[in-house]
Amino acid sequence: MEIIKKILQSQLFKISSLNSVSVLIKIGIGLITSKVIAIFIGPSGMALIGNMRNFMTSIESIATLGLNGGIIKTVAENKDDSEKINKILSTIFIAFLAVAILLSIVLLLFADYFNHKIFGQNYQYSFVFKVLAVAIPFYTLSIFLLSVINGLGKFKNVIYINIVGNIIGLLVSVLLIMYFQTLGALLAIVITPSLLFLVTLYFINKEISILNILRKKNFDFAVIKDLSSYSLMALFSGIFGSLIYLAIRKNVIATVGIQEAGYWESITRISGYYLMFATTLISVYYLPKLSTSKKNEETRAIFLSYFKNILPVFILGVTVIYFLRFFIIKILFTKEFIPVENLFFWQLSGDIFKVASFILGYQFIARKMTKIFILTEVFSLTLMFASSYYLTFLFGIEGVVMAHAVTYFVYFIVLVFYFRKTIFFKRN
């Protein structure tokens, strides 16, 4: 009983519980959105949505200069030094705003070009990129503010913001999809993230006076230089990774069909729902701890906490999902999506190794290990690209998820080998 009491009173349990509520709400919202998409758009529209989501990942990386993780770490390390915090926040805010405005101009001027590259000649959705041009500054600033709140250690506020944002996003998405079908779904992708701006602004003003901090005189380019390693890592992963997945989806459409590409996007959406448990918990709870750990012994304790407390629960969860896959497809989608059932085993297998890799991969960010991060990303993305092309040729759409499983299994082995001294560290 004493052990149970300690667990219930621990910070990890409290944050995990609140995080679970947030993720459950987001999953519930995702279920509704997926059902609406399935009814009003179908598998082919789902493939186009996948392309837009990949593009948005690249845009987010560029707009934020890939500094999300760097902001969290830097704010966490300097939150007691008001003068340094003022300089850091002012510099990043001004840089973000300048890049966002530049991106907006590019998106407005080259909307037709982006439409052709992302959707092809048969679809005319240039208007979506023009709307994105208007939304991107608000989207960028909301990410900035959320990262600051996270860095300040206000875990509950981060989770509350996500809950409110998800509910607002649901209402907007459903209305847009019902009235404008595929166009509405694409508009929802670019509009809903920017709606978080006002929510994050409200929460951050409860912690610090953001208007008093943001001063032009506080701008210091040295801050950007110091965070450049984070920028390189996130920019490379966000841009290169998105381009790889766009290329894979285009290959699937060309060799197997747009319907099948929609099935792959569907299993990716399902995967995204349950992966949120791990990704949000790591970014909210584990990343700040990794950032402030100084010794191998402390880092090893964080790794082991994750492997003992998070990974087993995740494996149990995906096992249940596998046996409920027919029910999940029926709830989430329509009869058109029944072939997605064949993709579950390999997708879930790959996701287990992906989640196992998360905590190790985040160590690259926490320690600014830029070169090895980029090398491992190049390796994993190249493996994913090559194996998906080869296995798709042999096994059709199942080949893509098989490639996913192979890639993350190998990636996990590589990370364990690299961090072997930390993982198997023993105090003398």
C-alpha positions in Angstrom: 0.0 0.0 0.0 2.9 2.4 0.8 4.4 1.8 -2.7 1.0 2.5 -4.3 0.6 5.6 -2.3 4.0 6.9 -3.4 3.2 6.2 -7.0 -0.1 8.1 -6.7 1.6 11.1 -5.1 4.6 11.2 -7.5 4.9 14.1 -10.0 5.2 11.6 -12.9 1.9 10.0 -12.0 0.1 13.3 -11.7 1.5 14.7 -14.9 0.9 11.3 -16.7 -2.7 11.3 -15.5 -3.4 14.8 -16.6 -1.6 14.2 -19.9 -3.6 11.0 -20.4 -6.8 13.0 -20.0 -5.5 15.5 -22.6 -4.5 12.8 -25.0 -7.9 11.0 -24.5 -9.7 14.2 -25.4 -7.5 14.6 -28.4 -8.1 11.0 -29.5 -11.8 11.5 -29.0 -11.6 14.6 -31.2 -9.5 12.7 -33.7 -12.1 9.9 -33.9 -14.8 12.4 -34.7 -12.7 14.2 -37.3 -11.6 10.9 -38.9 -15.2 9.7 -39.1 -16.3 13.0 -40.7 -13.4 12.8 -43.2 -14.3 9.2 -44.0 -17.9 10.0 -44.7 -17.4 13.3 -46.6 -14.1 12.7 -48.4 -13.1 9.0 -48.5 -9.7 7.3 -49.0 -8.5 9.4 -52.0 -9.1 12.6 -50.0 -7.3 11.1 -47.1 -4.2 10.8 -49.2 -4.3 14.5 -50.1 -4.7 15.3 -46.4 -1.5 13.3 -45.8 0.4 15.4 -48.3 -0.8 18.6 -46.7 0.2 17.4 -43.2 3.7 16.6 -44.4 4.0 20.1 -46.0 2.8 21.7 -42.7 5.5 19.9 -40.8 8.1 21.4 -43.1 6.5 24.9 -42.8 6.4 24.6 -39.0 10.1 23.7 -38.9 11.1 26.6 -41.1 8.8 29.1 -39.3 10.1 28.2 -35.9 13.7 27.8 -37.1 13.6 24.4 -35.5 14.0 26.0 -32.1 11.1 24.4 -30.2 13.3 22.0 -28.2 16.0 24.7 -27.8 13.5 27.1 -26.3 12.3 24.6 -23.7 15.8 23.7 -22.7 17.1 27.3 -22.6 14.1 28.7 -20.6 14.3 25.7 -18.2 18.0 26.4 -17.5 17.7 30.2 -17.2 14.2 30.7 -15.7 15.6 32.2 -12.5 17.8 34.8 -14.4 15.3 37.5 -15.5 17.8 39.5 -17.5 18.9 36.5 -19.5 15.4 35.3 -20.0 14.3 38.7 -21.3 17.1 38.7 -23.8 16.4 35.1 -24.9 12.6 35.6 -25.4 12.9 38.9 -27.2 15.5 37.6 -29.6 13.6 34.4 -30.5 10.3 36.3 -30.7 11.7 38.9 -33.2 13.4 36.1 -35.2 10.2 34.1 -35.3 8.1 37.0 -36.4 10.5 38.0 -39.2 10.7 34.5 -40.6 6.9 34.1 -40.4 6.3 37.3 -42.4 8.8 36.2 -45.0 7.2 32.8 -45.2 3.8 34.5 -45.6 5.0 36.5 -48.6 6.5 33.4 -50.3 3.3 31.4 -49.8 1.2 34.2 -51.3 3.5 34.7 -54.3 4.0 31.0 -55.1 0.6 29.5 -54.0 0.1 27.9 -57.5 3.6 26.4 -57.5 3.1 24.8 -54.1 -0.3 23.5 -55.1 1.3 21.7 -58.1 4.1 20.2 -56.1 2.0 19.0 -53.2 -1.3 18.0 -54.9 -0.4 17.6 -58.6 -1.9 19.1 -61.7 -5.3 17.5 -61.2 -6.2 19.5 -58.1 -6.6 23.2 -57.6 -6.1 24.1 -54.0 -4.0 27.2 -54.3 -6.4 29.0 -52.0 -5.3 26.8 -49.1 -1.7 28.1 -49.3 -3.0 31.7 -49.4 -4.9 31.1 -46.2 -1.8 29.5 -44.7 0.1 32.7 -45.5 -2.3 34.7 -43.3 -2.3 32.1 -40.5 1.4 31.3 -40.3 2.4 34.3 -38.1 -0.2 33.4 -35.4 0.7 29.7 -35.7 4.4 30.5 -35.2 3.9 32.7 -32.2 1.6 30.2 -30.5 4.4 27.6 -30.8 6.8 30.1 -29.3 4.6 30.9 -26.4 3.8 27.2 -25.7 7.5 26.3 -25.7 8.2 29.1 -23.2 5.4 27.9 -20.9 6.8 24.3 -21.2 10.3 25.6 -20.4 9.0 27.4 -17.3 7.9 23.9 -16.0 4.2 24.7 -16.1 3.3 21.2 -17.3 -0.4 21.6 -16.3 -0.8 24.8 -18.3 0.7 23.1 -21.4 -1.8 20.3 -21.1 -4.7 22.7 -20.5 -3.7 24.7 -23.6 -3.7 21.5 -25.7 -7.1 20.5 -24.4 -8.7 23.9 -25.2 -7.0 24.1 -28.6 -8.2 20.6 -29.6 -11.8 21.3 -28.7 -11.7 24.6 -30.8 -10.0 22.7 -33.6 -12.7 20.0 -33.6 -15.5 22.5 -34.0 -13.7 24.4 -36.8 -12.6 21.2 -38.6 -16.0 19.5 -38.6 -17.8 22.6 -39.9 -15.2 23.1 -42.7 -15.3 19.5 -43.8 -19.1 19.3 -43.8 -19.5 22.4 -45.9 -16.4 22.2 -48.2 -15.3 18.5 -48.2 -11.7 18.1 -49.2 -11.0 21.8 -49.4 -12.5 22.2 -45.9 -10.2 19.4 -44.5 -7.2 21.1 -46.0 -8.2 24.5 -44.7 -8.7 23.0 -41.2 -5.1 21.7 -41.3 -3.8 25.2 -41.8 -6.2 27.2 -39.7 -6.7 25.3 -36.5 -3.1 25.5 -35.2 -3.1 29.3 -35.4 -6.2 29.4 -33.2 -4.0 28.4 -30.2 -2.4 31.8 -30.2 -5.0 33.5 -28.0 -5.1 30.6 -25.7 -1.3 30.4 -25.2 -1.2 34.2 -24.8 -3.7 34.1 -22.0 -1.8 31.4 -20.1 1.6 32.9 -20.5 0.4 36.3 -19.2 -0.5 34.5 -16.0 3.2 33.6 -15.5 5.2 36.5 -17.0 4.4 39.9 -18.5 5.3 39.1 -22.1 4.8 42.6 -23.4 7.4 43.9 -20.9 9.9 41.3 -21.9 9.7 41.7 -25.7 11.9 44.7 -26.4 13.9 45.4 -29.5 16.9 46.5 -27.4 17.0 43.0 -25.9 17.7 41.4 -29.3 21.0 39.5 -29.2 22.1 37.5 -32.2 24.3 35.4 -29.9 21.2 33.8 -28.6 20.3 32.5 -32.1 23.9 31.3 -32.6 23.8 29.5 -29.3 20.6 27.7 -30.3 21.8 26.9 -33.9 22.4 23.3 -33.1 18.8 22.8 -32.1 17.8 24.6 -35.3 19.9 22.4 -37.5 18.5 19.2 -36.0 14.8 20.2 -36.2 15.1 21.8 -39.6 16.8 18.8 -41.0 14.3 16.3 -39.5 11.2 18.4 -40.3 12.1 19.3 -43.9 14.0 16.3 -45.0 11.7 13.9 -43.2 8.6 15.5 -44.8 10.0 15.4 -48.3 10.8 11.7 -47.8 7.3 10.9 -46.8 5.8 13.0 -49.6 8.0 11.1 -52.1 6.9 7.7 -50.6 3.2 8.7 -50.8 3.7 9.8 -54.4 5.3 6.5 -55.2 2.4 4.7 -53.6 -0.1 6.7 -55.6 1.9 6.0 -58.8 2.5 2.3 -58.3 -0.5 1.1 -56.2 -3.1 3.8 -56.3 -4.5 6.9 -54.5 -7.0 4.7 -52.6 -4.2 2.7 -51.2 -2.3 5.8 -50.3 -5.4 6.8 -48.4 -5.3 3.6 -46.5 -1.7 4.3 -45.5 -2.7 7.8 -44.3 -5.5 6.2 -42.3 -3.2 3.8 -40.4 -0.8 6.7 -39.9 -3.7 8.7 -38.3 -4.5 5.9 -36.0 -0.9 5.5 -35.1 -0.7 9.3 -34.4 -3.5 9.0 -31.9 -1.9 6.5 -29.5 1.7 7.9 -30.1 0.5 11.1 -28.6 0.6 9.5 -25.1 4.4 9.0 -25.5 5.3 12.2 -27.5 3.5 14.6 -25.3 4.7 13.0 -22.1 8.3 13.1 -23.3 8.2 16.7 -24.5 6.3 17.9 -21.4 8.0 15.8 -18.6 11.2 14.0 -19.8 12.8 16.6 -22.1 13.2 19.3 -19.4 14.6 16.6 -17.1 17.1 15.4 -19.7 18.1 19.0 -20.4 19.0 19.6 -16.7 20.6 16.3 -15.9 24.4 16.7 -15.5 25.7 13.2 -14.9 25.4 9.8 -16.6 23.8 8.4 -13.5 21.0 11.0 -13.7 20.5 10.4 -17.4 20.4 6.6 -16.9 17.8 7.0 -14.2 15.6 9.0 -16.6 16.0 6.4 -19.4 15.2 3.5 -17.0 12.1 5.4 -15.6 10.8 5.7 -19.2 11.6 2.0 -20.1 10.0 0.7 -16.9 7.0 3.0 -16.6 6.0 4.1 -20.1 7.1 1.5 -22.6 5.4 -1.5 -21.0 2.1 0.4 -20.8 2.5 1.4 -24.5 3.2 -2.2 -25.6 0.1 -3.4 -23.7 -2.0 -0.7 -25.2 -1.0 -1.5 -28.8 -1.6 -5.2 -28.2 -5.2 -4.3 -27.3 -5.5 -2.1 -30.3 -4.3 -4.9 -32.6 -7.1 -7.3 -31.4 -9.7 -4.5 -31.6 -8.6 -3.4 -35.1 -11.8 -4.3 -36.9 -13.8 -2.5 -34.3 -11.5 0.6 -34.6 -11.8 0.7 -38.3 -15.6 0.5 -38.1 -15.7 3.3 -35.5 -13.2 5.6 -37.2 -14.0 5.2 -40.8 -16.4 3.5 -43.2 -16.6 0.2 -45.1 -14.3 1.6 -47.8 -11.5 1.5 -45.3 -11.7 -2.2 -44.3 -8.3 -3.0 -46.2 -6.6 -0.9 -43.5 -6.9 -4.0 -41.3 -4.0 -5.6 -43.1 -1.7 -2.7 -42.2 -2.0 -2.9 -38.4 0.5 -5.6 -37.5 3.5 -4.0 -39.1 2.5 -0.5 -38.2 2.1 -1.4 -34.5 5.3 -3.4 -34.5 7.2 -0.4 -35.9 5.6 2.0 -33.4 6.8 -0.1 -30.5 10.4 0.4 -31.6 9.7 4.0 -32.4 8.4 4.7 -28.9 11.4 2.8 -27.4 13.7 5.1 -29.5 12.0 8.3 -28.4 13.7 8.8 -25.1 17.1 8.1 -26.6 16.5 10.3 -29.6 15.5 13.2 -27.3 18.9 13.0 -25.7 20.4 14.3 -28.9 18.2 17.4 -28.5 18.9 17.8 -24.8 22.7 17.6 -25.3 22.9 19.5 -28.6 24.4 16.4 -30.3 23.9 17.9 -33.8 26.2 15.8 -35.9 25.2 12.4 -34.6 21.6 13.4 -34.7 21.8 14.3 -38.4 23.7 11.2 -39.2 21.2 8.9 -37.6 18.3 10.8 -39.2 19.9 10.5 -42.7 20.4 6.8 -42.0 16.9 6.1 -40.8 15.1 8.2 -43.5 17.3 6.8 -46.2 16.5 3.3 -45.0 12.8 4.1 -44.8 12.8 5.6 -48.4 14.7 2.7 -49.9 13.0 -0.1 -48.1 9.5 1.3 -48.8 10.2 1.5 -52.5 11.5 -2.0 -52.6 8.8 -3.6 -50.3 6.0 -1.7 -52.0 7.1 -3.2 -55.3 7.0 -6.7 -53.7 4.0 -6.5 -51.3 1.9 -3.5 -52.4 0.7 -1.1 -49.8 1.7 -3.5 -47.0 5.3 -2.9 -48.0 5.2 0.7 -46.7 4.3 -0.4 -43.1 6.8 -3.2 -43.3 9.4 -0.7 -44.2 8.2 1.4 -41.2 8.8 -1.6 -38.8 12.2 -2.5 -40.3 13.4 1.1 -40.1 12.5 1.7 -36.5 13.8 -1.7 -35.4 17.2 -0.9 -36.9 17.1 2.7 -35.6 16.4 1.5 -32.0 19.4 -0.9 -32.2 21.6 1.9 -33.5 20.6 4.2 -30.6 21.0 1.6 -27.9 24.5 0.8 -29.3 25.4 4.5 -29.3 24.1 5.2 -25.8 25.3 1.9 -24.4 27.6 3.5 -21.8 24.8 5.6 -20.4 22.1 2.9 -20.5 24.3 0.3 -18.9 26.2 2.7 -16.7 26.9 1.3 -13.2 28.0 3.4 -10.3 31.3 2.3 -8.8 
